[in-house]
């Protein structure tokens, strides 16, 4: 199949990437395309060469991987791809509900900070109803309205702005993995049930963070707290147990 021709913008990106690579190679004797391929995880020298020559267009994964190795701000190479990750902040409005009427479902948007290598994610509280997979959010104000994550981390993992939200952990059921007051980032695009992974759930209308466990052909919500008499596992079945998203990052003040 014949490859499509790159757009002018994609060709310019390849040119800037090649310039950054030549600068890095001049300052780091012995650095080769094969070495860059191995360090970035892109696999082969041929793959790296095609990006540098503009034979194939850059994508967010390749951009993030090579910029990480070369210690280059990816926004200087491809503002276009960075726009996938970064978005101007939304105005929450005087009611703190981003100008939306009560009861309106909304997407949580990732917004850029002053540093283009960082992304601010709004901290929210989930408002749920039993048996309903959708959810509403309201800003979490008591300890600040946003949390900051590296844009490079988002690109490496393929996370997108409209799919992430962050919530504060309540209770002690997930200790010592998660403590009261810890902050977790949830990828709402990832709802695939995987044994052993941690998710946020709508459990009978209440937001909970639990580990998913498969046992005897049945799914359960399991707490990490060793006191299983107090925090016993619960059956995860049907509309009583709906995945909101997988926990992909945490912030904690505990060392």
C-alpha positions in Angstrom: 0.0 0.0 0.0 1.4 3.4 -1.0 2.0 5.7 2.0 0.3 9.0 2.1 2.4 12.1 1.6 3.1 14.0 4.8 1.5 17.4 5.3 3.7 20.5 5.4 3.2 20.6 9.2 4.3 17.0 9.6 7.4 17.6 7.3 8.3 20.6 9.5 8.0 18.5 12.6 10.3 15.9 11.1 12.8 18.7 10.3 12.7 20.0 13.9 13.1 16.5 15.2 16.1 15.9 13.0 17.7 19.2 14.1 17.2 18.3 17.7 18.8 14.9 17.1 21.8 16.3 15.3 22.3 18.7 18.2 22.1 15.9 20.7 24.4 13.7 18.8 27.0 16.5 18.5 26.9 16.9 22.3 26.9 13.2 23.1 29.6 11.4 21.1 28.7 7.8 20.3 25.0 8.3 20.2 23.5 6.5 17.2 20.1 6.0 15.7 20.3 2.3 16.9 21.1 3.6 20.4 18.2 6.1 20.3 15.9 3.3 19.2 16.9 1.1 22.1 16.8 3.9 24.7 13.4 5.2 23.5 11.8 1.8 23.2 10.9 2.4 19.5 12.5 -0.9 18.6 14.7 -0.5 15.5 17.1 2.0 13.9 14.9 1.8 10.9 11.8 3.1 12.8 13.8 6.0 14.2 15.3 6.8 10.8 11.8 7.0 9.2 10.7 9.6 11.8 13.8 11.6 11.4 13.7 11.6 7.6 10.0 12.3 7.5 9.1 9.1 5.8 6.3 8.5 8.3 4.5 11.1 10.4 5.2 11.5 14.1 2.7 10.2 16.7 2.5 11.1 20.4 4.2 7.9 21.5 7.2 8.3 19.3 7.4 12.1 20.0 7.4 11.5 23.7 9.9 8.7 23.6 12.5 10.4 21.6 12.1 13.8 23.3 12.5 12.1 26.7 15.8 10.6 25.7 17.1 13.8 24.0 15.8 15.9 26.9 13.8 18.1 24.6 10.5 19.8 25.2 8.1 18.0 22.8 6.1 21.2 22.3 9.1 22.7 20.4 9.0 19.8 18.0 5.2 19.3 17.5 2.7 21.8 18.9 0.2 19.9 16.9 0.7 16.7 18.9 1.0 18.5 22.1 -2.4 20.0 21.5 -3.8 16.4 21.8 -2.6 16.5 25.4 -2.9 20.1 26.3 -6.0 22.3 26.3 -6.7 25.9 27.6 -8.4 25.9 31.0 -12.2 26.0 31.2 -13.9 28.7 33.2 -15.7 27.0 36.1 -18.1 30.0 36.5 -19.5 31.5 39.6 -21.4 28.3 40.6 -18.3 26.1 40.3 -19.9 23.9 37.8 -18.2 25.2 34.6 -21.3 27.1 33.5 -23.4 23.9 33.3 -26.9 23.7 34.7 -27.4 21.3 37.6 -27.8 17.7 36.5 -25.8 18.2 33.3 -23.2 15.6 32.5 -19.8 17.0 31.7 -16.4 15.8 30.6 -13.4 16.7 32.8 -10.9 18.5 30.6 -7.1 18.4 31.1 -5.6 21.9 31.0 -2.1 23.3 30.5 0.0 25.0 33.2 2.5 27.8 32.7 5.1 25.1 32.0 4.2 23.4 28.7 5.7 20.1 30.0 3.0 19.9 32.7 -0.7 19.3 32.6 -3.2 20.3 35.2 -6.1 17.9 35.9 -9.1 19.2 37.8 -9.8 17.4 41.1 -13.4 16.4 41.3 -16.0 14.8 43.5 -18.2 12.2 41.8 -21.9 12.3 42.0 -23.4 8.9 41.1 -26.8 7.2 41.0 -27.3 3.5 41.5 -27.5 1.5 38.3 -26.4 4.3 36.0 -23.0 4.1 34.2 -22.8 7.9 33.7 -21.6 10.3 36.3 -21.6 14.0 37.2 -18.7 15.9 38.7 -18.2 18.9 40.9 -14.9 20.6 41.6 -13.0 19.4 44.7 -12.1 22.6 46.5 -10.9 21.8 49.9 -7.2 21.2 49.0 -6.9 22.9 45.7 -8.8 22.5 42.4 -6.1 20.8 40.3 -3.3 18.3 40.3 -0.3 18.4 38.0 1.1 15.5 35.9 3.9 15.5 33.3 2.7 15.8 29.7 5.4 13.3 28.8 3.8 10.7 31.1 0.5 11.2 29.5 1.9 10.8 26.0 4.0 7.8 26.8 0.9 6.0 28.1 -1.5 7.2 25.5 -3.8 9.1 27.9 -6.0 11.8 26.5 -7.3 15.0 28.0 -11.0 14.2 28.0 -10.5 10.8 29.7 -8.7 11.7 32.9 -10.1 12.9 36.2 -8.7 12.9 39.8 -10.4 12.2 43.0 -9.4 12.1 46.7 -9.4 8.7 48.4 -11.9 8.4 51.3 -11.6 5.9 54.2 -9.0 3.3 55.0 -10.2 0.3 53.1 -7.3 0.4 50.6 -4.4 0.9 53.1 -1.5 0.4 52.7 -1.8 0.9 49.0 -3.9 4.1 49.3 -4.6 6.2 52.4 -7.3 8.7 53.3 -6.5 11.9 51.5 -4.4 10.4 48.8 -5.2 11.6 45.3 -5.7 9.2 42.4 -5.9 9.9 38.7 -8.5 7.8 36.8 -8.5 6.9 33.2 -12.2 6.7 32.4 -11.5 5.3 28.9 -10.1 2.1 30.5 -13.0 0.0 31.8 -11.6 -3.4 30.8 -11.9 -5.8 33.7 -8.4 -7.1 34.6 -7.7 -9.2 37.7 -5.6 -7.4 40.2 -6.0 -3.9 38.9 -7.4 -1.0 40.9 -10.4 0.9 39.7 -12.9 3.5 40.7 -16.4 2.1 40.8 -20.0 3.2 41.0 -21.0 0.6 43.6 -24.7 0.8 44.3 -24.6 4.6 43.8 -21.5 5.2 45.9 -18.0 6.0 44.5 -15.5 3.5 45.8 -11.8 2.7 44.9 -11.1 -1.1 45.0 -9.0 -3.8 43.6 -10.7 -6.1 41.1 -10.4 -9.8 41.9 -11.4 -12.8 39.8 -12.2 -16.0 41.9 -14.1 -19.1 40.8 -15.4 -17.4 37.7 -16.8 -14.5 39.6 -15.6 -10.9 39.9 -15.2 -9.3 43.4 -14.2 -5.9 44.8 -11.4 -6.4 47.2 -9.9 -4.0 49.8 -6.1 -4.0 50.4 -6.6 -3.5 54.1 -5.6 -6.6 56.0 -8.6 -6.4 58.3 -10.8 -8.4 55.9 -13.5 -8.9 58.6 -14.1 -5.1 58.5 -13.3 -4.7 54.8 -14.5 -7.9 53.3 -14.7 -8.3 49.5 -18.0 -7.6 47.7 -19.4 -9.3 44.6 -19.1 -7.2 41.5 -22.1 -8.0 39.3 -24.4 -6.2 36.9 -25.7 -2.6 37.5 -24.7 -2.7 41.2 -21.1 -2.6 40.3 -20.1 -0.3 37.4 -16.5 0.6 36.5 -15.8 4.4 36.2 -12.2 3.9 35.2 -8.9 2.4 36.1 -6.6 4.1 38.6 -3.4 5.1 36.7 -1.5 7.4 39.1 -1.5 8.4 42.7 -0.2 11.2 44.8 0.4 10.8 48.5 2.0 12.7 51.3 3.1 9.5 53.0 6.7 8.4 52.4 
